[in-house]
Amino acid sequence: MTTEPTTAAAPTDPLAALRAAAQERTRARDAAKAADAERRAAEARPKRSAAELKEIVRRGQAELHGPGWPGASPDATREATAEEVVAWAAREFGDSIAVACSMADAVLPHVIAAIKPWVDVLFLDTGYHFAETYGTRDAVETGMDVTIVDVTPRQTVAEQDAAHGKDLWSRDPGLCCQLRKVEPLHDRLAGYEVWVTGVRREEAPTRSATPL
């Protein structure tokens, strides 16, 4: 009796399926991000006036603040959760939201992107960050549904050194911060109606009374 020779199964790469799945997720994210950019362009509207924005703040205080906080409703029994605040901001401001993130961690982008995908996350690139900070920035961009906006100073570090001398940060930290942080962030925020920042009340006594 003869038997048919068996054909050995072709060797497979055990990581091939994982790589293929990762590539598919990347394609899907890129497509979703592009679609959101098209929607933003189609729905773009002028920035509202200061008076209109102040009225939104007044309504927000009444809706979100807990007892004892400025502008809270007399019927308030608790302060809104982070998720409730983000949902309110998404309703009121739409795409005109800027999330500032130092990339020391990614908690704030994570919380907001879960409710407002592809929100603009501003990364202030001073030119003095550690490599690990840039690594976190890249990981946030590739791993979360956010739109990273790199905010850079008007001068490179080399140009600033030529204009003000090397290591301005060690001789005049106030001027250095003005040039590399305050001015570029101020310029970029001018295009948004609301700025989300990670100020925490437990960080310092001077921040313990920070309202929403």
PyMOL commands that place a pseudoatom at each C-alpha (Angstrom):
pseudoatom trace, name=CA, resn=MET, resi=1, chain=A, elem=C, hetatm=0, pos=[0.000, 0.000, 0.000]
pseudoatom trace, name=CA, resn=THR, resi=2, chain=A, elem=C, hetatm=0, pos=[1.270, 3.429, -0.870]
pseudoatom trace, name=CA, resn=THR, resi=3, chain=A, elem=C, hetatm=0, pos=[0.497, 6.653, 0.868]
pseudoatom trace, name=CA, resn=GLU, resi=4, chain=A, elem=C, hetatm=0, pos=[0.362, 10.127, -0.590]
pseudoatom trace, name=CA, resn=PRO, resi=5, chain=A, elem=C, hetatm=0, pos=[3.245, 12.303, 0.555]
pseudoatom trace, name=CA, resn=THR, resi=6, chain=A, elem=C, hetatm=0, pos=[2.148, 14.961, 2.953]
pseudoatom trace, name=CA, resn=THR, resi=7, chain=A, elem=C, hetatm=0, pos=[2.936, 18.599, 2.278]
pseudoatom trace, name=CA, resn=ALA, resi=8, chain=A, elem=C, hetatm=0, pos=[4.358, 20.465, 5.211]
pseudoatom trace, name=CA, resn=ALA, resi=9, chain=A, elem=C, hetatm=0, pos=[2.573, 23.669, 6.093]
pseudoatom trace, name=CA, resn=ALA, resi=10, chain=A, elem=C, hetatm=0, pos=[4.427, 26.730, 4.938]
pseudoatom trace, name=CA, resn=PRO, resi=11, chain=A, elem=C, hetatm=0, pos=[6.113, 28.500, 7.829]
pseudoatom trace, name=CA, resn=THR, resi=12, chain=A, elem=C, hetatm=0, pos=[4.295, 31.630, 8.931]
pseudoatom trace, name=CA, resn=ASP, resi=13, chain=A, elem=C, hetatm=0, pos=[5.471, 34.710, 10.752]
pseudoatom trace, name=CA, resn=PRO, resi=14, chain=A, elem=C, hetatm=0, pos=[3.684, 34.689, 14.133]
pseudoatom trace, name=CA, resn=LEU, resi=15, chain=A, elem=C, hetatm=0, pos=[3.818, 38.496, 14.170]
pseudoatom trace, name=CA, resn=ALA, resi=16, chain=A, elem=C, hetatm=0, pos=[2.422, 38.963, 10.659]
pseudoatom trace, name=CA, resn=ALA, resi=17, chain=A, elem=C, hetatm=0, pos=[-1.195, 39.091, 11.825]
pseudoatom trace, name=CA, resn=LEU, resi=18, chain=A, elem=C, hetatm=0, pos=[-0.345, 41.613, 14.511]
pseudoatom trace, name=CA, resn=ARG, resi=19, chain=A, elem=C, hetatm=0, pos=[1.523, 43.795, 12.047]
pseudoatom trace, name=CA, resn=ALA, resi=20, chain=A, elem=C, hetatm=0, pos=[-1.330, 43.610, 9.558]
pseudoatom trace, name=CA, resn=ALA, resi=21, chain=A, elem=C, hetatm=0, pos=[-3.843, 44.558, 12.235]
pseudoatom trace, name=CA, resn=ALA, resi=22, chain=A, elem=C, hetatm=0, pos=[-1.694, 47.490, 13.332]
pseudoatom trace, name=CA, resn=GLN, resi=23, chain=A, elem=C, hetatm=0, pos=[-1.382, 48.708, 9.742]
pseudoatom trace, name=CA, resn=GLU, resi=24, chain=A, elem=C, hetatm=0, pos=[-5.147, 48.468, 9.309]
pseudoatom trace, name=CA, resn=ARG, resi=25, chain=A, elem=C, hetatm=0, pos=[-5.722, 50.497, 12.491]
pseudoatom trace, name=CA, resn=THR, resi=26, chain=A, elem=C, hetatm=0, pos=[-3.306, 53.132, 11.213]
pseudoatom trace, name=CA, resn=ARG, resi=27, chain=A, elem=C, hetatm=0, pos=[-5.121, 53.343, 7.878]
pseudoatom trace, name=CA, resn=ALA, resi=28, chain=A, elem=C, hetatm=0, pos=[-8.469, 53.637, 9.647]
pseudoatom trace, name=CA, resn=ARG, resi=29, chain=A, elem=C, hetatm=0, pos=[-7.156, 56.387, 11.965]
pseudoatom trace, name=CA, resn=ASP, resi=30, chain=A, elem=C, hetatm=0, pos=[-5.666, 58.324, 9.049]
pseudoatom trace, name=CA, resn=ALA, resi=31, chain=A, elem=C, hetatm=0, pos=[-8.956, 58.110, 7.149]
pseudoatom trace, name=CA, resn=ALA, resi=32, chain=A, elem=C, hetatm=0, pos=[-10.954, 59.246, 10.186]
pseudoatom trace, name=CA, resn=LYS, resi=33, chain=A, elem=C, hetatm=0, pos=[-8.580, 62.140, 10.815]
pseudoatom trace, name=CA, resn=ALA, resi=34, chain=A, elem=C, hetatm=0, pos=[-8.789, 63.259, 7.180]
pseudoatom trace, name=CA, resn=ALA, resi=35, chain=A, elem=C, hetatm=0, pos=[-12.588, 63.067, 7.258]
pseudoatom trace, name=CA, resn=ASP, resi=36, chain=A, elem=C, hetatm=0, pos=[-12.656, 65.170, 10.426]
pseudoatom trace, name=CA, resn=ALA, resi=37, chain=A, elem=C, hetatm=0, pos=[-10.397, 67.776, 8.815]
pseudoatom trace, name=CA, resn=GLU, resi=38, chain=A, elem=C, hetatm=0, pos=[-12.786, 68.007, 5.854]
pseudoatom trace, name=CA, resn=ARG, resi=39, chain=A, elem=C, hetatm=0, pos=[-15.745, 68.390, 8.210]
pseudoatom trace, name=CA, resn=ARG, resi=40, chain=A, elem=C, hetatm=0, pos=[-13.967, 71.161, 10.131]
pseudoatom trace, name=CA, resn=ALA, resi=41, chain=A, elem=C, hetatm=0, pos=[-13.267, 73.074, 6.944]
pseudoatom trace, name=CA, resn=ALA, resi=42, chain=A, elem=C, hetatm=0, pos=[-16.889, 72.794, 5.856]
pseudoatom trace, name=CA, resn=GLU, resi=43, chain=A, elem=C, hetatm=0, pos=[-18.275, 73.833, 9.264]
pseudoatom trace, name=CA, resn=ALA, resi=44, chain=A, elem=C, hetatm=0, pos=[-15.767, 76.577, 10.092]
pseudoatom trace, name=CA, resn=ARG, resi=45, chain=A, elem=C, hetatm=0, pos=[-17.320, 79.692, 11.606]
pseudoatom trace, name=CA, resn=PRO, resi=46, chain=A, elem=C, hetatm=0, pos=[-16.004, 83.056, 12.812]
pseudoatom trace, name=CA, resn=LYS, resi=47, chain=A, elem=C, hetatm=0, pos=[-14.780, 83.388, 16.376]
pseudoatom trace, name=CA, resn=ARG, resi=48, chain=A, elem=C, hetatm=0, pos=[-17.481, 84.789, 18.640]
pseudoatom trace, name=CA, resn=SER, resi=49, chain=A, elem=C, hetatm=0, pos=[-17.191, 88.121, 20.412]
pseudoatom trace, name=CA, resn=ALA, resi=50, chain=A, elem=C, hetatm=0, pos=[-15.833, 88.563, 23.932]
pseudoatom trace, name=CA, resn=ALA, resi=51, chain=A, elem=C, hetatm=0, pos=[-19.342, 89.396, 25.162]
pseudoatom trace, name=CA, resn=GLU, resi=52, chain=A, elem=C, hetatm=0, pos=[-20.755, 86.193, 23.666]
pseudoatom trace, name=CA, resn=LEU, resi=53, chain=A, elem=C, hetatm=0, pos=[-17.967, 84.114, 25.203]
pseudoatom trace, name=CA, resn=LYS, resi=54, chain=A, elem=C, hetatm=0, pos=[-18.476, 85.717, 28.624]
pseudoatom trace, name=CA, resn=GLU, resi=55, chain=A, elem=C, hetatm=0, pos=[-22.141, 84.743, 28.473]
pseudoatom trace, name=CA, resn=ILE, resi=56, chain=A, elem=C, hetatm=0, pos=[-21.146, 81.159, 27.703]
pseudoatom trace, name=CA, resn=VAL, resi=57, chain=A, elem=C, hetatm=0, pos=[-18.819, 81.228, 30.729]
pseudoatom trace, name=CA, resn=ARG, resi=58, chain=A, elem=C, hetatm=0, pos=[-21.657, 82.493, 32.908]
pseudoatom trace, name=CA, resn=ARG, resi=59, chain=A, elem=C, hetatm=0, pos=[-23.925, 79.660, 31.782]
pseudoatom trace, name=CA, resn=GLY, resi=60, chain=A, elem=C, hetatm=0, pos=[-21.107, 77.170, 32.246]
pseudoatom trace, name=CA, resn=GLN, resi=61, chain=A, elem=C, hetatm=0, pos=[-20.481, 78.279, 35.828]
pseudoatom trace, name=CA, resn=ALA, resi=62, chain=A, elem=C, hetatm=0, pos=[-24.161, 77.855, 36.633]
pseudoatom trace, name=CA, resn=GLU, resi=63, chain=A, elem=C, hetatm=0, pos=[-24.237, 74.396, 35.078]
pseudoatom trace, name=CA, resn=LEU, resi=64, chain=A, elem=C, hetatm=0, pos=[-20.886, 72.985, 36.171]
pseudoatom trace, name=CA, resn=HIS, resi=65, chain=A, elem=C, hetatm=0, pos=[-19.794, 74.633, 39.428]
pseudoatom trace, name=CA, resn=GLY, resi=66, chain=A, elem=C, hetatm=0, pos=[-20.565, 73.016, 42.748]
pseudoatom trace, name=CA, resn=PRO, resi=67, chain=A, elem=C, hetatm=0, pos=[-21.920, 74.735, 45.874]
pseudoatom trace, name=CA, resn=GLY, resi=68, chain=A, elem=C, hetatm=0, pos=[-19.857, 77.702, 47.002]
pseudoatom trace, name=CA, resn=TRP, resi=69, chain=A, elem=C, hetatm=0, pos=[-18.076, 78.274, 43.698]
pseudoatom trace, name=CA, resn=PRO, resi=70, chain=A, elem=C, hetatm=0, pos=[-18.496, 81.513, 41.671]
pseudoatom trace, name=CA, resn=GLY, resi=71, chain=A, elem=C, hetatm=0, pos=[-21.641, 81.616, 39.576]
pseudoatom trace, name=CA, resn=ALA, resi=72, chain=A, elem=C, hetatm=0, pos=[-22.919, 78.231, 40.762]
pseudoatom trace, name=CA, resn=SER, resi=73, chain=A, elem=C, hetatm=0, pos=[-26.633, 77.599, 40.548]
pseudoatom trace, name=CA, resn=PRO, resi=74, chain=A, elem=C, hetatm=0, pos=[-28.487, 77.867, 43.890]
pseudoatom trace, name=CA, resn=ASP, resi=75, chain=A, elem=C, hetatm=0, pos=[-29.674, 74.319, 43.223]
pseudoatom trace, name=CA, resn=ALA, resi=76, chain=A, elem=C, hetatm=0, pos=[-26.173, 72.924, 42.678]
pseudoatom trace, name=CA, resn=THR, resi=77, chain=A, elem=C, hetatm=0, pos=[-25.414, 69.848, 44.763]
pseudoatom trace, name=CA, resn=ARG, resi=78, chain=A, elem=C, hetatm=0, pos=[-22.041, 68.813, 43.328]
pseudoatom trace, name=CA, resn=GLU, resi=79, chain=A, elem=C, hetatm=0, pos=[-19.322, 69.885, 40.941]
pseudoatom trace, name=CA, resn=ALA, resi=80, chain=A, elem=C, hetatm=0, pos=[-19.312, 68.447, 37.441]
pseudoatom trace, name=CA, resn=THR, resi=81, chain=A, elem=C, hetatm=0, pos=[-16.952, 65.582, 36.654]
pseudoatom trace, name=CA, resn=ALA, resi=82, chain=A, elem=C, hetatm=0, pos=[-14.119, 65.972, 34.169]
pseudoatom trace, name=CA, resn=GLU, resi=83, chain=A, elem=C, hetatm=0, pos=[-16.117, 64.053, 31.567]
pseudoatom trace, name=CA, resn=GLU, resi=84, chain=A, elem=C, hetatm=0, pos=[-19.150, 66.296, 32.079]
pseudoatom trace, name=CA, resn=VAL, resi=85, chain=A, elem=C, hetatm=0, pos=[-17.019, 69.414, 31.699]
pseudoatom trace, name=CA, resn=VAL, resi=86, chain=A, elem=C, hetatm=0, pos=[-15.493, 68.097, 28.456]
pseudoatom trace, name=CA, resn=ALA, resi=87, chain=A, elem=C, hetatm=0, pos=[-18.918, 67.164, 27.059]
pseudoatom trace, name=CA, resn=TRP, resi=88, chain=A, elem=C, hetatm=0, pos=[-20.204, 70.654, 27.872]
pseudoatom trace, name=CA, resn=ALA, resi=89, chain=A, elem=C, hetatm=0, pos=[-17.174, 72.284, 26.203]
pseudoatom trace, name=CA, resn=ALA, resi=90, chain=A, elem=C, hetatm=0, pos=[-17.610, 70.139, 23.091]
pseudoatom trace, name=CA, resn=ARG, resi=91, chain=A, elem=C, hetatm=0, pos=[-21.258, 71.221, 22.830]
pseudoatom trace, name=CA, resn=GLU, resi=92, chain=A, elem=C, hetatm=0, pos=[-20.539, 74.901, 23.394]
pseudoatom trace, name=CA, resn=PHE, resi=93, chain=A, elem=C, hetatm=0, pos=[-17.303, 75.388, 21.461]
pseudoatom trace, name=CA, resn=GLY, resi=94, chain=A, elem=C, hetatm=0, pos=[-17.198, 72.602, 18.880]
pseudoatom trace, name=CA, resn=ASP, resi=95, chain=A, elem=C, hetatm=0, pos=[-13.852, 72.627, 17.088]
pseudoatom trace, name=CA, resn=SER, resi=96, chain=A, elem=C, hetatm=0, pos=[-12.675, 75.892, 18.654]
pseudoatom trace, name=CA, resn=ILE, resi=97, chain=A, elem=C, hetatm=0, pos=[-11.026, 74.038, 21.562]
pseudoatom trace, name=CA, resn=ALA, resi=98, chain=A, elem=C, hetatm=0, pos=[-7.287, 73.984, 22.217]
pseudoatom trace, name=CA, resn=VAL, resi=99, chain=A, elem=C, hetatm=0, pos=[-5.784, 71.505, 24.668]
pseudoatom trace, name=CA, resn=ALA, resi=100, chain=A, elem=C, hetatm=0, pos=[-2.375, 72.522, 25.986]
pseudoatom trace, name=CA, resn=CYS, resi=101, chain=A, elem=C, hetatm=0, pos=[-0.133, 69.583, 26.865]
pseudoatom trace, name=CA, resn=SER, resi=102, chain=A, elem=C, hetatm=0, pos=[3.491, 69.614, 28.031]
pseudoatom trace, name=CA, resn=MET, resi=103, chain=A, elem=C, hetatm=0, pos=[3.775, 65.873, 27.292]
pseudoatom trace, name=CA, resn=ALA, resi=104, chain=A, elem=C, hetatm=0, pos=[4.921, 65.156, 30.819]
pseudoatom trace, name=CA, resn=ASP, resi=105, chain=A, elem=C, hetatm=0, pos=[2.001, 62.735, 30.604]
pseudoatom trace, name=CA, resn=ALA, resi=106, chain=A, elem=C, hetatm=0, pos=[-0.993, 62.261, 28.326]
pseudoatom trace, name=CA, resn=VAL, resi=107, chain=A, elem=C, hetatm=0, pos=[-3.897, 62.223, 30.782]
pseudoatom trace, name=CA, resn=LEU, resi=108, chain=A, elem=C, hetatm=0, pos=[-5.555, 65.418, 29.532]
pseudoatom trace, name=CA, resn=PRO, resi=109, chain=A, elem=C, hetatm=0, pos=[-5.532, 64.510, 25.803]
pseudoatom trace, name=CA, resn=HIS, resi=110, chain=A, elem=C, hetatm=0, pos=[-6.779, 61.029, 26.676]
pseudoatom trace, name=CA, resn=VAL, resi=111, chain=A, elem=C, hetatm=0, pos=[-9.759, 62.315, 28.695]
pseudoatom trace, name=CA, resn=ILE, resi=112, chain=A, elem=C, hetatm=0, pos=[-10.788, 64.863, 26.079]
pseudoatom trace, name=CA, resn=ALA, resi=113, chain=A, elem=C, hetatm=0, pos=[-10.232, 62.720, 22.978]
pseudoatom trace, name=CA, resn=ALA, resi=114, chain=A, elem=C, hetatm=0, pos=[-12.572, 60.082, 24.405]
pseudoatom trace, name=CA, resn=ILE, resi=115, chain=A, elem=C, hetatm=0, pos=[-15.399, 62.611, 24.041]
pseudoatom trace, name=CA, resn=LYS, resi=116, chain=A, elem=C, hetatm=0, pos=[-14.061, 64.992, 21.357]
pseudoatom trace, name=CA, resn=PRO, resi=117, chain=A, elem=C, hetatm=0, pos=[-11.965, 62.950, 18.879]
pseudoatom trace, name=CA, resn=TRP, resi=118, chain=A, elem=C, hetatm=0, pos=[-9.308, 64.778, 16.844]
pseudoatom trace, name=CA, resn=VAL, resi=119, chain=A, elem=C, hetatm=0, pos=[-9.286, 67.749, 19.195]
pseudoatom trace, name=CA, resn=ASP, resi=120, chain=A, elem=C, hetatm=0, pos=[-6.301, 70.066, 18.692]
pseudoatom trace, name=CA, resn=VAL, resi=121, chain=A, elem=C, hetatm=0, pos=[-3.545, 69.339, 21.229]
pseudoatom trace, name=CA, resn=LEU, resi=122, chain=A, elem=C, hetatm=0, pos=[-0.984, 72.136, 21.399]
pseudoatom trace, name=CA, resn=PHE, resi=123, chain=A, elem=C, hetatm=0, pos=[2.584, 71.040, 22.089]
pseudoatom trace, name=CA, resn=LEU, resi=124, chain=A, elem=C, hetatm=0, pos=[4.825, 73.976, 22.952]
pseudoatom trace, name=CA, resn=ASP, resi=125, chain=A, elem=C, hetatm=0, pos=[8.148, 73.010, 21.392]
pseudoatom trace, name=CA, resn=THR, resi=126, chain=A, elem=C, hetatm=0, pos=[10.635, 75.320, 23.105]
pseudoatom trace, name=CA, resn=GLY, resi=127, chain=A, elem=C, hetatm=0, pos=[13.644, 73.621, 21.543]
pseudoatom trace, name=CA, resn=TYR, resi=128, chain=A, elem=C, hetatm=0, pos=[14.897, 72.570, 24.972]
pseudoatom trace, name=CA, resn=HIS, resi=129, chain=A, elem=C, hetatm=0, pos=[12.856, 69.405, 25.579]
pseudoatom trace, name=CA, resn=PHE, resi=130, chain=A, elem=C, hetatm=0, pos=[14.363, 66.049, 26.520]
pseudoatom trace, name=CA, resn=ALA, resi=131, chain=A, elem=C, hetatm=0, pos=[14.231, 63.260, 23.940]
pseudoatom trace, name=CA, resn=GLU, resi=132, chain=A, elem=C, hetatm=0, pos=[11.702, 61.458, 26.162]
pseudoatom trace, name=CA, resn=THR, resi=133, chain=A, elem=C, hetatm=0, pos=[9.321, 64.411, 25.879]
pseudoatom trace, name=CA, resn=TYR, resi=134, chain=A, elem=C, hetatm=0, pos=[9.409, 64.233, 22.098]
pseudoatom trace, name=CA, resn=GLY, resi=135, chain=A, elem=C, hetatm=0, pos=[8.891, 60.483, 22.391]
pseudoatom trace, name=CA, resn=THR, resi=136, chain=A, elem=C, hetatm=0, pos=[5.732, 61.042, 24.420]
pseudoatom trace, name=CA, resn=ARG, resi=137, chain=A, elem=C, hetatm=0, pos=[4.536, 63.617, 21.889]
pseudoatom trace, name=CA, resn=ASP, resi=138, chain=A, elem=C, hetatm=0, pos=[5.001, 61.118, 19.030]
pseudoatom trace, name=CA, resn=ALA, resi=139, chain=A, elem=C, hetatm=0, pos=[3.306, 58.326, 20.992]
pseudoatom trace, name=CA, resn=VAL, resi=140, chain=A, elem=C, hetatm=0, pos=[0.294, 60.555, 21.688]
pseudoatom trace, name=CA, resn=GLU, resi=141, chain=A, elem=C, hetatm=0, pos=[0.052, 61.501, 18.021]
pseudoatom trace, name=CA, resn=THR, resi=142, chain=A, elem=C, hetatm=0, pos=[0.158, 57.890, 16.796]
pseudoatom trace, name=CA, resn=GLY, resi=143, chain=A, elem=C, hetatm=0, pos=[-1.800, 56.273, 19.626]
pseudoatom trace, name=CA, resn=MET, resi=144, chain=A, elem=C, hetatm=0, pos=[-4.632, 58.692, 20.389]
pseudoatom trace, name=CA, resn=ASP, resi=145, chain=A, elem=C, hetatm=0, pos=[-7.386, 60.244, 18.302]
pseudoatom trace, name=CA, resn=VAL, resi=146, chain=A, elem=C, hetatm=0, pos=[-5.978, 63.776, 18.579]
pseudoatom trace, name=CA, resn=THR, resi=147, chain=A, elem=C, hetatm=0, pos=[-4.529, 66.385, 16.239]
pseudoatom trace, name=CA, resn=ILE, resi=148, chain=A, elem=C, hetatm=0, pos=[-1.088, 67.475, 17.416]
pseudoatom trace, name=CA, resn=VAL, resi=149, chain=A, elem=C, hetatm=0, pos=[-0.316, 71.137, 16.727]
pseudoatom trace, name=CA, resn=ASP, resi=150, chain=A, elem=C, hetatm=0, pos=[3.365, 71.986, 17.233]
pseudoatom trace, name=CA, resn=VAL, resi=151, chain=A, elem=C, hetatm=0, pos=[3.725, 75.519, 18.612]
pseudoatom trace, name=CA, resn=THR, resi=152, chain=A, elem=C, hetatm=0, pos=[7.193, 76.926, 18.006]
pseudoatom trace, name=CA, resn=PRO, resi=153, chain=A, elem=C, hetatm=0, pos=[8.854, 80.239, 18.960]
pseudoatom trace, name=CA, resn=ARG, resi=154, chain=A, elem=C, hetatm=0, pos=[9.523, 82.878, 16.332]
pseudoatom trace, name=CA, resn=GLN, resi=155, chain=A, elem=C, hetatm=0, pos=[13.268, 82.213, 16.633]
pseudoatom trace, name=CA, resn=THR, resi=156, chain=A, elem=C, hetatm=0, pos=[15.139, 78.919, 16.707]
pseudoatom trace, name=CA, resn=VAL, resi=157, chain=A, elem=C, hetatm=0, pos=[17.481, 78.336, 19.642]
pseudoatom trace, name=CA, resn=ALA, resi=158, chain=A, elem=C, hetatm=0, pos=[20.430, 79.256, 17.425]
pseudoatom trace, name=CA, resn=GLU, resi=159, chain=A, elem=C, hetatm=0, pos=[18.766, 82.487, 16.296]
pseudoatom trace, name=CA, resn=GLN, resi=160, chain=A, elem=C, hetatm=0, pos=[17.927, 83.392, 19.880]
pseudoatom trace, name=CA, resn=ASP, resi=161, chain=A, elem=C, hetatm=0, pos=[21.510, 82.684, 20.952]
pseudoatom trace, name=CA, resn=ALA, resi=162, chain=A, elem=C, hetatm=0, pos=[22.752, 85.015, 18.205]
pseudoatom trace, name=CA, resn=ALA, resi=163, chain=A, elem=C, hetatm=0, pos=[20.355, 87.774, 19.256]
pseudoatom trace, name=CA, resn=HIS, resi=164, chain=A, elem=C, hetatm=0, pos=[20.560, 87.494, 23.052]
pseudoatom trace, name=CA, resn=GLY, resi=165, chain=A, elem=C, hetatm=0, pos=[23.625, 85.387, 23.809]
pseudoatom trace, name=CA, resn=LYS, resi=166, chain=A, elem=C, hetatm=0, pos=[23.903, 81.688, 24.589]
pseudoatom trace, name=CA, resn=ASP, resi=167, chain=A, elem=C, hetatm=0, pos=[21.850, 80.116, 27.395]
pseudoatom trace, name=CA, resn=LEU, resi=168, chain=A, elem=C, hetatm=0, pos=[19.469, 83.020, 27.881]
pseudoatom trace, name=CA, resn=TRP, resi=169, chain=A, elem=C, hetatm=0, pos=[17.414, 80.760, 30.147]
pseudoatom trace, name=CA, resn=SER, resi=170, chain=A, elem=C, hetatm=0, pos=[20.216, 80.783, 32.754]
pseudoatom trace, name=CA, resn=ARG, resi=171, chain=A, elem=C, hetatm=0, pos=[20.744, 84.558, 32.701]
pseudoatom trace, name=CA, resn=ASP, resi=172, chain=A, elem=C, hetatm=0, pos=[17.233, 85.917, 32.176]
pseudoatom trace, name=CA, resn=PRO, resi=173, chain=A, elem=C, hetatm=0, pos=[14.666, 83.124, 32.567]
pseudoatom trace, name=CA, resn=GLY, resi=174, chain=A, elem=C, hetatm=0, pos=[11.792, 85.595, 32.426]
pseudoatom trace, name=CA, resn=LEU, resi=175, chain=A, elem=C, hetatm=0, pos=[12.760, 86.870, 28.986]
pseudoatom trace, name=CA, resn=CYS, resi=176, chain=A, elem=C, hetatm=0, pos=[13.513, 83.354, 27.775]
pseudoatom trace, name=CA, resn=CYS, resi=177, chain=A, elem=C, hetatm=0, pos=[10.062, 82.135, 28.835]
pseudoatom trace, name=CA, resn=GLN, resi=178, chain=A, elem=C, hetatm=0, pos=[8.470, 85.196, 27.253]
pseudoatom trace, name=CA, resn=LEU, resi=179, chain=A, elem=C, hetatm=0, pos=[10.141, 84.471, 23.926]
pseudoatom trace, name=CA, resn=ARG, resi=180, chain=A, elem=C, hetatm=0, pos=[9.863, 80.696, 23.862]
pseudoatom trace, name=CA, resn=LYS, resi=181, chain=A, elem=C, hetatm=0, pos=[6.602, 80.063, 25.730]
pseudoatom trace, name=CA, resn=VAL, resi=182, chain=A, elem=C, hetatm=0, pos=[4.349, 83.054, 26.362]
pseudoatom trace, name=CA, resn=GLU, resi=183, chain=A, elem=C, hetatm=0, pos=[4.475, 84.756, 22.958]
pseudoatom trace, name=CA, resn=PRO, resi=184, chain=A, elem=C, hetatm=0, pos=[4.148, 81.679, 20.718]
pseudoatom trace, name=CA, resn=LEU, resi=185, chain=A, elem=C, hetatm=0, pos=[1.338, 80.233, 22.825]
pseudoatom trace, name=CA, resn=HIS, resi=186, chain=A, elem=C, hetatm=0, pos=[-0.475, 83.590, 22.882]
pseudoatom trace, name=CA, resn=ASP, resi=187, chain=A, elem=C, hetatm=0, pos=[-0.222, 83.833, 19.095]
pseudoatom trace, name=CA, resn=ARG, resi=188, chain=A, elem=C, hetatm=0, pos=[-1.570, 80.318, 18.554]
pseudoatom trace, name=CA, resn=LEU, resi=189, chain=A, elem=C, hetatm=0, pos=[-4.418, 80.576, 21.064]
pseudoatom trace, name=CA, resn=ALA, resi=190, chain=A, elem=C, hetatm=0, pos=[-5.777, 83.639, 19.289]
pseudoatom trace, name=CA, resn=GLY, resi=191, chain=A, elem=C, hetatm=0, pos=[-7.539, 81.338, 16.847]
pseudoatom trace, name=CA, resn=TYR, resi=192, chain=A, elem=C, hetatm=0, pos=[-9.505, 79.425, 19.506]
pseudoatom trace, name=CA, resn=GLU, resi=193, chain=A, elem=C, hetatm=0, pos=[-12.423, 80.261, 21.762]
pseudoatom trace, name=CA, resn=VAL, resi=194, chain=A, elem=C, hetatm=0, pos=[-11.412, 78.100, 24.720]
pseudoatom trace, name=CA, resn=TRP, resi=195, chain=A, elem=C, hetatm=0, pos=[-8.152, 76.794, 26.134]
pseudoatom trace, name=CA, resn=VAL, resi=196, chain=A, elem=C, hetatm=0, pos=[-8.003, 73.586, 28.188]
pseudoatom trace, name=CA, resn=THR, resi=197, chain=A, elem=C, hetatm=0, pos=[-5.010, 73.358, 30.502]
pseudoatom trace, name=CA, resn=GLY, resi=198, chain=A, elem=C, hetatm=0, pos=[-3.952, 70.887, 33.176]
pseudoatom trace, name=CA, resn=VAL, resi=199, chain=A, elem=C, hetatm=0, pos=[-4.012, 73.134, 36.242]
pseudoatom trace, name=CA, resn=ARG, resi=200, chain=A, elem=C, hetatm=0, pos=[-4.680, 70.979, 39.312]
pseudoatom trace, name=CA, resn=ARG, resi=201, chain=A, elem=C, hetatm=0, pos=[-5.947, 72.369, 42.593]
pseudoatom trace, name=CA, resn=GLU, resi=202, chain=A, elem=C, hetatm=0, pos=[-3.738, 70.062, 44.665]
pseudoatom trace, name=CA, resn=GLU, resi=203, chain=A, elem=C, hetatm=0, pos=[-0.553, 71.326, 43.016]
pseudoatom trace, name=CA, resn=ALA, resi=204, chain=A, elem=C, hetatm=0, pos=[-0.143, 74.403, 45.201]
pseudoatom trace, name=CA, resn=PRO, resi=205, chain=A, elem=C, hetatm=0, pos=[-2.068, 76.581, 47.690]
pseudoatom trace, name=CA, resn=THR, resi=206, chain=A, elem=C, hetatm=0, pos=[-2.232, 79.326, 45.041]
pseudoatom trace, name=CA, resn=ARG, resi=207, chain=A, elem=C, hetatm=0, pos=[-4.192, 76.942, 42.783]
pseudoatom trace, name=CA, resn=SER, resi=208, chain=A, elem=C, hetatm=0, pos=[-6.511, 75.464, 45.388]
pseudoatom trace, name=CA, resn=ALA, resi=209, chain=A, elem=C, hetatm=0, pos=[-9.348, 77.833, 44.468]
pseudoatom trace, name=CA, resn=THR, resi=210, chain=A, elem=C, hetatm=0, pos=[-9.065, 77.434, 40.697]
pseudoatom trace, name=CA, resn=PRO, resi=211, chain=A, elem=C, hetatm=0, pos=[-12.590, 77.449, 39.225]
pseudoatom trace, name=CA, resn=LEU, resi=212, chain=A, elem=C, hetatm=0, pos=[-13.724, 75.391, 36.258]
for i in range(1, 212): cmd.bond("trace and resi %d" % i, "trace and resi %d" % (i + 1))
show_as sticks, trace
zoom trace
